[in-house]
Amino acid sequence: MGGYIIPPAFVNALEEGMSVPVFLRLNDANKQNQSEKKIADAIIVTDNDKIKLSSIQLIENNQGATLNQLLVDKIESKKNAIFNENNSIAIDINAVLQLNVSSFNLSLDVDKSAFAPKEHARQSILGNSSVNSFSAVANYDLGVFQSRVKNAQDSSSSYFNLDTLLAKAEHHFNINASAYSIGKSNSNIELYRAMYERDFNGLRFAIGLMSTWNLQSLASLTVLSSSKIYAASIGNNSSSRVVNKQQSLTPIYAF
């Protein structure tokens, strides 16, 4: 076969079906460049003293070159095709599947027209929440200090801040409050945020008592004089939209 004598062990393997790797080889005017990693796995068998391509399975590769879809469809349609006297199968005018009998591997010989343009996703949307049960996270700060001055009355103060997030799937309820001068006559409690939020499919909706920083995830709204407001907002600057900042992209946010 192809000027080579096939050992009996290989003949028996071919009769049962032999798995061989497929490499990509670019036909250039000056040289042939073959990929180091295989791009597909194929099974070849003997059929009436001829070698047949029983099946071929392309391997997905996100880092290397990508074949265009038309060529991929033509390759997959060559199932059960017979190798000719040159040990090759013509895929189309610019692509040939070549069997190397000496090493028993296949090479897909193509030119530059076989490749598809490489696309890089600049942003993606997170899917449904993987946790549908209720969950909660609480962050707190506690501070107590006392000052003592000679020939003067001692003074002390304290504060406690609690930031709680209750969630069920994409539904969030956030409470942020602080207590000052705990245990004293001038103690007071400040509620800074009591906000419902839903961040899903690239959109963020928020309603309730919030500060100007929480109205939207853009920046502080300095046009509003009060630091705490009752408001509702919806916008596309959301945590469910993941943006690849390494790509050239100027996002446009609206709310």
C-alpha positions in Angstrom: 0.0 0.0 0.0 1.5 3.3 -1.1 4.9 1.5 -1.6 4.8 0.1 1.9 4.3 -3.5 3.1 1.7 -3.5 5.8 2.5 -5.9 8.7 -0.1 -8.6 9.5 -0.9 -7.0 12.9 -1.8 -3.7 11.2 -3.9 -5.6 8.6 -5.9 -7.3 11.4 -6.4 -3.9 13.1 -7.6 -2.3 9.9 -10.1 -5.1 9.4 -11.6 -4.3 12.8 -11.2 -0.6 12.5 -8.2 1.5 13.5 -8.3 4.9 15.2 -5.9 7.4 13.8 -5.2 11.1 14.6 -5.9 13.8 12.0 -3.5 16.8 11.8 -4.1 20.1 10.0 -1.6 21.0 7.3 -1.5 24.3 5.6 -0.4 24.2 1.9 1.8 27.2 1.5 3.7 28.3 -1.7 7.0 27.7 0.1 6.4 25.0 2.7 3.8 22.8 4.4 3.0 23.7 8.0 1.4 20.9 10.1 -0.3 21.4 13.4 1.4 19.9 16.5 -2.0 18.9 18.0 -4.5 16.8 16.3 -7.7 18.4 15.1 -9.8 15.2 14.8 -10.0 11.5 15.4 -10.8 9.2 12.6 -11.5 5.5 12.2 -10.3 3.7 9.0 -11.1 0.1 8.0 -10.4 -2.1 5.0 -13.2 -2.7 2.6 -12.6 -5.1 -0.4 -8.8 -4.5 -0.1 -9.3 -0.8 0.0 -9.1 1.6 2.9 -12.3 3.3 3.9 -12.9 6.3 6.2 -15.4 4.8 8.6 -15.9 8.0 10.7 -14.2 11.3 11.6 -14.9 13.4 14.7 -13.5 16.9 14.8 -12.2 18.2 18.1 -13.3 21.6 19.4 -10.4 24.0 19.8 -10.9 27.5 21.2 -7.2 28.5 20.9 -6.0 27.3 17.5 -7.2 27.9 14.0 -10.9 27.3 13.3 -12.2 25.7 10.0 -15.1 27.4 8.3 -18.5 25.7 8.8 -18.9 24.8 5.1 -15.7 22.8 5.1 -16.6 21.1 8.4 -19.9 20.0 6.9 -18.1 18.6 3.9 -15.6 16.7 6.1 -18.4 15.1 8.1 -20.2 14.1 4.9 -17.2 12.0 3.8 -18.2 9.1 6.1 -17.6 5.8 4.4 -15.6 7.4 1.6 -12.9 5.2 0.0 -9.2 6.4 -0.2 -8.0 6.6 -3.8 -4.8 5.1 -5.3 -2.9 8.1 -3.8 -4.3 7.3 -0.4 -6.3 10.5 -0.3 -9.9 11.7 -0.2 -10.8 15.0 -1.9 -13.0 17.1 0.4 -13.3 20.0 -2.0 -11.1 21.8 -4.5 -8.9 23.3 -1.7 -9.0 20.5 0.9 -7.7 16.9 0.8 -7.6 14.3 3.5 -4.3 12.5 3.1 -3.3 9.1 4.6 0.3 8.8 5.6 0.9 5.1 5.4 4.4 5.2 7.0 3.1 6.7 10.2 -0.6 5.8 9.9 -2.0 9.2 10.6 -4.2 11.5 8.5 -3.5 15.1 7.5 -6.1 17.6 6.3 -4.3 19.6 3.6 -5.9 23.0 3.2 -5.2 26.5 2.0 -6.0 29.8 3.8 -9.6 29.8 2.5 -10.4 26.9 4.8 -10.2 29.0 7.9 -13.0 31.0 9.6 -12.4 34.4 11.1 -11.6 34.3 14.8 -14.2 35.9 16.9 -13.8 37.1 20.5 -16.8 37.6 22.7 -16.6 41.0 24.3 -19.4 40.3 26.8 -21.6 37.6 28.0 -24.8 37.2 30.1 -25.0 35.0 33.1 -27.7 32.4 33.1 -30.3 31.5 35.7 -29.2 31.4 39.3 -27.9 28.0 40.4 -29.3 28.5 44.0 -33.1 28.8 44.2 -33.4 28.5 48.0 -33.2 31.4 50.4 -29.8 32.6 51.5 -28.4 35.5 53.6 -25.1 37.3 54.1 -24.5 39.7 57.0 -21.6 42.1 57.4 -21.2 44.1 60.6 -18.8 46.6 62.2 -18.6 47.3 65.9 -16.6 50.1 67.4 -16.2 51.3 71.0 -13.9 54.0 72.2 -13.3 55.9 75.5 -11.3 59.0 76.2 -10.0 60.1 79.6 -8.7 63.6 80.1 -7.0 64.7 83.4 -9.3 66.7 85.6 -12.2 66.2 83.2 -15.1 63.8 82.8 -14.5 60.6 80.9 -16.3 60.2 77.7 -17.1 57.2 75.6 -18.9 56.3 72.4 -19.8 53.3 70.3 -21.4 52.4 67.0 -22.7 49.3 65.3 -23.3 48.9 61.6 -25.1 46.0 60.0 -25.3 45.3 56.3 -27.6 42.4 55.5 -28.4 40.8 52.1 -31.3 38.4 51.8 -31.6 36.6 48.5 -33.7 34.0 46.6 -32.4 33.3 43.1 -32.1 36.7 41.3 -34.2 38.5 43.9 -32.2 40.5 46.5 -33.2 42.6 49.5 -30.5 44.7 51.2 -30.7 46.5 54.5 -28.0 48.8 55.8 -28.4 50.5 59.2 -26.2 51.8 62.0 -26.7 52.5 65.7 -24.7 55.2 67.5 -23.9 55.9 71.2 -25.4 52.6 72.2 -26.8 52.6 75.7 -26.8 56.3 76.1 -29.5 58.9 76.2 -28.4 60.4 72.9 -28.3 57.1 71.1 -29.8 56.9 67.7 -30.4 54.5 64.8 -29.9 55.5 61.1 -31.4 53.4 58.3 -29.3 54.0 55.2 -30.7 51.5 52.8 -33.7 49.2 52.5 -33.6 48.2 48.9 -35.1 45.5 46.7 -32.9 44.6 43.7 -33.2 42.2 40.7 -30.2 41.8 38.5 -30.9 39.4 35.6 -30.3 39.0 31.9 -28.1 42.1 31.8 -30.6 44.5 33.4 -30.6 45.7 37.0 -33.8 46.9 38.7 -33.8 48.6 42.1 -36.5 50.2 44.3 -36.7 51.4 47.9 -34.8 53.6 50.3 -31.3 54.0 48.9 -28.4 56.3 48.8 -27.4 58.1 45.6 -24.6 55.5 45.2 -27.1 52.7 45.0 -29.5 54.3 42.5 -27.5 52.8 39.7 -24.0 51.2 39.6 -22.6 54.1 37.6 -21.4 56.8 40.1 -22.7 59.1 42.7 -25.5 61.2 41.5 -24.2 64.6 42.6 -27.2 66.4 41.2 -29.3 65.1 44.1 -28.8 67.1 47.3 -30.0 64.4 49.7 -27.8 61.3 50.4 -30.9 59.1 51.0 -33.8 59.0 48.6 -36.8 56.8 47.9 -36.5 55.9 44.2 -36.7 53.2 41.6 -34.3 52.7 38.7 -33.6 50.2 35.9 -30.5 50.1 33.7 -28.1 47.9 31.8 -25.1 48.3 34.0 -25.5 45.1 35.9 -23.5 42.3 37.5 -25.2 39.7 35.4 -23.5 41.2 32.3 -19.9 40.1 32.2 -17.7 42.4 30.1 -14.2 41.3 28.9 -12.2 44.5 29.6 -9.3 43.2 27.6 -11.2 43.6 24.4 -11.7 46.9 22.6 -15.1 48.0 23.7 -16.7 51.2 24.8 -19.8 50.3 26.8 -22.9 52.5 26.7 -24.9 52.5 29.9 -28.4 53.8 30.3 -30.8 54.0 33.3 
